[in-house]
Amino acid sequence: MTAVSDLREVAYRADRLLDASPAYAETLRLLGADGRGEVLVAVDGDQLLGTIMFAPWSNGSELARGADEAEVRAFAVGPQARGRGVGRALVNAIVDRARQEGVSRLLLSTQPAMVSAQYVYRARGFTRVPERDWSPLPGVDLLAYELVLKD
């Protein structure tokens, strides 16, 4: 988990995504460490390339509103691994994981500046759900996306 936490922070800092809320670095580092959710990783030999977290609905969910929904959290690809299809592979893996769990709707939040991530999400079939956009802190606006897996 330490390597995953480090990669997340490096990736988010590389894109200046922690500038508006530096304290989020600690939250990002801890996601999944408590056993809630499932952390998936992409590796090449012993090198960690990227990570993504599958978070089933709970009372603490940010976007999911019921047991048939789940969230994508802490998607990060190390700067050295970008452009190699790592992000696409991680998103495909989390969609497969959600299907295995019988989830009908997979949701995520993304900052407007996360253009590369949004490209990967849209390419996988995620669509915007502006009615679920939210702002956890002043100056931090998050866009919501969803992938409907079954109606």
N, C-alpha and C positions, 0 to 999 in steps of 0.2 A: 504494500500500500504506500510505502514511503516513495518509491519510484514513481508510482502513478500520481501521487500528490505533487511531486516535484515537476513532473511533465506537464500537468495541468497548469501549474503556476507559470512555468516558463512559456508555455504556449499563449496563455492569456496576456502575460506581460509583453511578449514579442509583438502582439497586435494592439497593445495599449488599451486592453479591455478592462483593466483594473484601475485606470486613471480616475474615473468618476467615483469609484467606491473601493479604495485600497483595502478596506477591511474585509471585502468579499473574498480575498485571497485565502483567509483562514477557513471560511465556509467551503470554498472550492476544494481545499486540501482535505477536509474531513468527510466530504460526501462519500457515503458507502463504507466508511471505516467503522460505523456502528452496527454493521450487519444488515441494515435496511437497504434494500435495493441490491442490484447485482452489477458489479463492475466488470466490463468486458475490456480486453486489451488486444492490440495488434502488436506483434513482435516479429523481428527478423533475427533469427538466432537468439542471442541474449540481449539484443537491443530493443527497448520499448519504443514503439513508433507512435502509438496513439491509444486513446481510451474513450470510453463512453459508458454511461450508467443507465441501466434499466430500473425504473422506480415504479413499482405497482402503486395503485391508489392507497392513500392512508389519510388520516385526519390532518397530517402536515403537508399534503400535496399542494403545490402551487397552482396547477392548472386542472388536474384530473378532478372530476366531480363525483365519481362513483367507482365501484369495484370493477366495472367493465372498461375502465380507462387506466392508462399508465402514462408515465412521463419519461422523456429522454432528459438526462442531466449530464453536466460536466463533459461535454464532447470536446476533445482536444487532440490535435495532431501536432507532434513536435515539429518545430521549424525545419529541421533537417530531413523530415520525412514527407513534407508537403509535395504535391504534384505526382505522387506515386500511387494514387488510388487508395490510400489508407483510409481516408475519411469515408469514401464510398463503401469500402468493405465493412467498416464499423457500423455505418448506418444500416447497411443490408443485414448485418448480424443482429442488430437490435430489433429490426422489424421481424426477423425470423423468430427471435426470442419472444416478442410480444404475441406473435401468432401461436407459438407453443403454449403460452399461458392463456390463450383464449380471449385476449384483449380485443375489444371492438374498435377502440379509438386510441391512438398513440399521439401524445401531445408534447410540445416543447416550447420553450421561450428562447429567444435570441435577441441580442442587441442589434440595432440597425447597422452598426459597423461590421457585423459578422457576415459580410457579403459572400465569402467563399463557402461558409457553412450553409448559408441559405441556398446557394446554388446546388449543393449536394442534396439538401432536403427536397427542394423542388424537383430535382432530377429523379428522386426516389418516389415522387408522387405526393409529398406533403403540400398542403395548401394553407394559405393564410386564413386565420380566424380572428379578425380584428376585434370581435366582441369579447375575446379573452385576453387582449393586450392588457398589460398592467405595468405599474411603476412601483417597485419595492422601496425606492428612496427618491427624494427630489433629484431631478436631473438624470435618473436612470430609467429609461423607457424600454420596455421589453415587448417584442412582437411575438405573437402566438402563431404556431403552425400546428396542423394536425394531419394525421394519416388515418383514414377510415379503413379499417381492416374487415369489418363486417357490420351490416345494419341490423 
